[in-house]
Amino acid sequence: MKRSTIRCAGIVGAVALTLTVGGCSDSGSGSGSGSDSASSGGKASITFWGWAPGYEDAVKAFNKSHPDIKVSYQSVQPGAKGGYEKMLNAVKADNAPCLAQVGYETLPSFAAQGALTDVTEHASADKDDYQEAAWKSVTLADRVYAAPVDTGPMALFYNKKVFDSLDLKPPTTWAEYEAAAEKIHKSDPKRYISAPYLDYDYAGLAWQTGASWFGTKGDAWQVTMDSEANKKVAGYWQGLADKGLISDAPMYDQAWYTGLGNGDIATVVGAVWQAGVIKGGAKSGSGQWAVAPLPQWSKGDKRVGNAGGSSTAVLKGCENPEAAWEFAHWLSTDREAFGDLVDKAALYPAAKDLLDLPQLKSADPYFGGQKIYDVFADASGQVNASWTWGPLMTKTAADLNDGLGKAWAGESTIADALRTAQDKTVGEMKKQGLQVAE
């Protein structure tokens, strides 16, 4: 089969920086031995790897309504649990699928390894269908490599029963949040305002305040995890920890779920998908929890961070990028299909026109009958769109988590964790040949 044209020159900004490592990215059709092809009858055949519940049913629905394109779905392990490694190995072996579920934070890493196909010519007309921050997450140097699927706008999950018992209202500022933390802990030494945050949950806290971690300067990456803005966020949470106001129960540990269920952990500062996590793991808290807008650094501000979210990425070697984009865009924008994904996977749409889905308008008994998605609908339009993920996020997150774990345990500080993660990230970037601005 005809090989695709490979472009290695003229790429600027983030793509140029990441491709310093990957060498090239596929510009369109063609793959030597990939499974995706066009049949003799002209019917496009593409393969899609992912893990989200409901994706297989969505593929079936698409195939019924699009007779000229056949999508084959293959379930793989979630990205960090082996899915990403499988995808990258398939790219190297020249037998990757056209499409793969890839988190926003990991997309630049795929670009760094030359594992993506530029689909700008097919995708650019659909830009306005998506929220700005989501579109930016799949765009590198004005080139599009994936369709945004879901987002993770953040809000404050809080135990209304605990707050009401102490005559507390949901805090609108981080200063009010700290005051609530002190009152909650004073009422019972086993009660805490929150548990520690790690990796992408912590990133969302920095994201809100504009404390960026990565950027570009000319032809080089900038790593700014140790900036003054990041020190402000770190100092705030360090202050809560130093006052003994943060639980030592790790997030997603059984101790955390127990604390959420019995009121010993009174809030979760988290993304929309945390609703499903809390409901599933802390069933005894049903009827006690509610959702409020994210506290702000200055009263009256409306700035929100994002935690999580994924895309349908077009991988290197895809022979049918136009058909691949047609399915990827459909998956993200079809009302019936995405409504099912809300029910089955608790995905929150990146597409603007889906924010009024019926599935997002129902009252939730767990949250006292509150229509919690109304809060996230407002938050989605307030997400700071300036955030940029780095090219080696798997390593960056691992190094950060190591430091944060020590900081929350009182063995170091959050500021130290950020500084160390920055130093190790810069070292690894240079080792891999990426240009880094001093």
BELZIHU-V63156 format. One record per pair of residues at least 12 apart in sequence whose C-alpha atoms are under 7 Angstrom apart, sorted by the first residue. I is the first residue (numbers start at 1). GAP is how many residues later the second one is. Records with the same first field share a line. If there is no record, write none. Layout:
# BELZIHU-V63156
I->GAP  GAP
This chain:
# BELZIHU-V63156
1->31
2->28
3->27  28  29
4->22  24  25  26  27
5->21  22
6->18  19  20  21
7->17  18  19  20
8->15  16
12->129
13->128  203  206
14->126  127  202
15->96  125  126
17->202  203  204  417  418
18->90  93  94  373
19->92  93  94  95
20->413  414
21->91  92  411  412  413
22->89  90  91  92
23->91
24->90
25->89  90  91  92  291
26->90  91  92  290  291
27->90  91
28->89  90  290  291  293
29->288  289  290  291  292
30->287  288  289
31->63  286  287  288
32->62
33->61  62
34->60  61  62  63
35->60  62
36->61  62  282  283
37->282  283
43->25  26
44->24  25  26  276  279
45->24  25  26
46->24  25  26  52  278
47->24  25  26  50  51  52
48->23  24  25  26  49  50  51  52
49->24  25  26  27  48  50  51  52
50->24  25  26  50  51
51->24  25  26  27
52->293
53->291  292
54->286  287  290  291
56->17
58->279
59->12  14
69->254
88->27
91->24  225
94->223
97->218  221
98->216  217  220  226
99->213  214  215  216  225
100->212  213  214
101->209  210  211  212
102->208  209  210  211
103->206  207  208
104->33  34  205  206  207
105->284  288
106->287
108->281  282  283
109->282  283  284
112->279
115->200  201
116->29  198  199  200
117->28  197  198  199
118->25  26  27
119->25  26  202
120->23  24
122->200  203
123->21  202
129->222  223
130->220  221  222
131->219  220  221
132->253
133->250  251  252
134->14  17  216
135->13
145->168  169
146->165  166  167  168
147->164  165  166  181  182
148->162  163  164  184  202
149->161  162  163  183  200  201
150->159  160  197  198  199  200
151->157  158  197  198  199
152->119  120  121  154  155  156  157
153->118  119  151  152  153  154  223  226  227  230
154->116  117  118  140  150  151  152  153  225
155->114  115  116  136  137  138  139  221
156->111  112  113  114  135  136  137  138
157->110  111  112  132  133  134  135
158->108  109  110  131  132  133
159->104  107  108  129  130  131
160->128  129  130
161->127
162->101  104
170->122
171->124
172->123  124
173->122  123  124  125  126
174->121  122  123
181->12  64
182->63
185->60
190->74
191->73  74
192->53  54  55  72  73  74
193->52  53  72  73  74
194->52  53  71  72  73  74
195->51  52  53  54  55  56  70
196->50  51  52  54  55  212
198->203  206
199->198  201  202
200->107
201->69  106
204->101  102  103
205->100
206->24  27
207->98  99  177  180
208->95  96  97  176
211->18  19
212->12  13  175
213->12
214->174  175  176
215->173
217->220
220->215  216  217
221->214  215  216
222->214  215
223->199
225->193  194  197
226->192  193  196
231->184
234->180  181
238->175  176
241->167
257->24  25
258->24
260->22  25
261->21  22  23  24
262->23
271->35  36
272->104
273->73  74
276->70
279->87
286->80  81
287->78  79  80  81
288->79  80
289->77  78  79
290->77  78  80
291->81
292->83
293->82
302->80
303->79  80  81
304->75  78  79  80
305->78  79
306->77
312->16
332->19
333->18  21
335->19
339->18  20
342->17
355->22
360->13
361->12
396->25  29
399->22
400->17  18  21
403->14
404->13
